Amino acid sequence: MGGLKNAVPMYEENNSAYSNAYRQYSRDNVLESRELQVERKFFRLEVRENDRGRFLRITEENQGRRNTVIVPDSGFGDFAKAISEVLASQTEASS
């Protein structure tokens, strides 16, 4: 983590899109988090909060690549319902 802190001033001086995103990310407050590994994939689920509100951040890491999905708190219920329905339909189909 120390190396990352040392890199931040360089990006801040450049005022790049990366530095702006990093500054925003660093102001997020993590309210709850879970981590799990499925086969070779590592998942991190976090409920975060910043000055724009609460959101769910789902990050998948696999072989050095990272993908992230962000769901605003206004969509938590619909998102959870959709996942449950999709998984239930697959459970019923395999029975």
Buried (B, 14 or more C-beta within 10 A) or exposed (E): EEEEEEEEEEBEEEEEEEBEEBEEEEEBEEEEEEEEEEEEEBBBBBBBBEEEEBBBBBBBBEEEEEEEEEBEEEEBEEBEEEEEEEEEEEEEEEE
